[in-house]
Amino acid sequence: MAIRTVPQSPPRSVPGRVDDGQRPLSAVVLAAGEGTRMRSARPKPLHRLCGRPMVLHVLDALAGIDVSRVVVVVGHRAEWVTKTLVEHAPPGMAIEFVEQVEQRGTGDAMAVALTGLPDDEADDESDVVVLPGDTPLLRPATLSTLVARHRASDAAATLLTAEVDRPAGYGRVVRGRNGDVARVVEHGDATDEELAVREVNTSIYCFRRSVLAPSLRRLRPSNAQGEYYLTDVVAVLSEAGHKVGSVVVDDTMEVAGVNDRAQLAIAEAELRDRINEGWMRRGVTMWDPERTYVDAEARLGTDVVLLPGVIVQGACVIDDHAEIGPNVHLVDTTVGEGATVTTSVCRRAVIGRDARVGPFTVLEEGSEVVPGAAVGGRGWVSGV
């Protein structure tokens, strides 16, 4: 696949972003995997959380730090993934795509990714943030902290790690006598002593670019999976005398990967809680947040009231003082200021200011209720 660039408008200022005038920062998102445990024709990075493909939530987190470019490594159904990101990438983000034709591990994927970064920065003291495309709960502030600690310590690499009670399946973080990270051992290759370690690798890193490519060339597929592990770069750097640090994440939910439908549902629930809390703090009333579902792309005004059983799906817009519910399903629908919608389904419709819809009403795609009109489901319609 040829490298493609998505030109975007200049990035807007984001509170908390890393922009300290230091060396350049780029990012790599590893999104080439098939995700066989999802048991789906859809590529894993494109499975939706709160109405938005999973990998786009990862790019949203990167939008909160000052990255000059983002390289996305694609593989399975590469054209589908690329098309989605071209159409929906966050504003102000320049994305390039490279294809990992043969799935030979994360180390190989990283080597492929470096071909998407400009050669004239290879010898500079630039940094590269690396993260998987299946960590949709990662917050920008956490990435910002990782980069800041990496730069402050002048490390060759800094890992984002987590301390968990049940580390089965995760790569264990093994430290040297000086307290720095000496290596990461994958679960299938760990000894009994290493399996007892509770600090695990999250597959999120910040590397000094000048040492990354030479380290990747030293990787060998001598492990249980016969793959090139990006985690082996840690040992290569440590053995060469470079400093490898770590940042332990406070909230382990942030770094939870999504590998199957059950984990997808857990991540969805966490993200919906965040979305609901955010809207309530901005002036939206939810009678029962646990029974209120608002997608990530929805926009709600001040003093909007959402009653139990409301689903706001897609790019809905609900203006100030509107009241929705109970038991309403809106899809890509605009609701005007002061309007009410009760026990109804509305798909790609427009509901005017102070209009009343419901109960028991279905507005099909393209329907428009004029301001002040009333549409009911018991045989009466006025002003459609």
Phi, psi and omega in degrees: 000131175290151177288132179241144180246137176255101178287137182228171175292160181303143182294140177277159179290130180239125180304134176088357182289153178281112180208071189254013178074009181272198187300156184299153180231126174239175183219150176233129175248121181269106186226039185264348187290153180281327181070054185299332181288347174286339181051061186210151173285342180281134176301143183306317182298343183261001173295141192267141168235122180054041174082004185230134179307140186308316184293335177290330174295325177295316178294328176299321178295320179292332179295344180272001175233162190273079178262135181285329178201158177236126174256125178252122177271119180248162180205273180296127181050049188302319183295322180295314180296315181299313181300318180297316182288325176300320185279334190232015180299148178302145178301142176083010183246122176269121184243138172238149184241137171229150184252129170268098187294316180247129183282098183241022176108168184291331177294317176295320178300321180292321177298320176296320182299323182297338177290344178269358177259146184295138180295332184288352176258357188297326182264355179282165177274056177271163181241154179229122172271133181236131178209152180282158181277006183242030176241071189285352184262002181294134181265146177303323181298326179291317177297320179299318178296319179301312182294318181297316179295320179301314182288321182295327182270352182056040181279156172284329177208147175226128182260144167269119183241171179217148175255118186233153180282331181237085186276007183305132178093343181266153171288134183271142179268117181253126184257151177274183182295332180275001179091347177286165178285127180263323179192166173240128182248121178294152186306316184290346181250002187276148172280172179300321179295318179290327178294339179281350180289135182264344178277126186236158177278139179259359183069023176241126189222163164230122183246148164282122190296327185298337180256353186287309182300314177299325179291322179297326180292343181267359181287147176227145182276045182266072180211178186298331182266349182066033182241167174270111183270129172296330180299334180292343176299329181301311180295321179300314181293317181296316180293335178276002177091007179278152177279131175236116183252185179208157171233123180272121182289141181285316184251106184294339178298331181301326188255013179291124176279158179245110183242346179211179185292328179294316177293328176298318180294322178296315179295322178299315180298318179295316182292323178294322176299317179297315181297313181298316179298319179299316180291321179297323178288345178258013171105015176260136177264129174236116181297320182218089184304330181290344178244027179233126186237115182236121180289162186295332185266001179289155178229124184240142179271182180286142178064021169291141178242125177246117180272171184300147176082020181266133174240117178252098190253137176079207186268058177286151173232122180239116186280172185308142170068007176286151177235124185239128176111178000284164172056063179235139176239111177253134177233116177047045186246145176255128180242124185284168182301132176076002180285159176232140178227124185231128173044063185213166174236127182228122183241117178049048181247169176235123180246121187285171179303133176060016176283161177234127180235129177101176004280169173059049182239143174240119173257114181280171182305131179091353179293147177222126176256121186287158181306135177080356183281166178230132178232119182237163185262009181247042173092001179240134180221135179217122170088017178283000000 
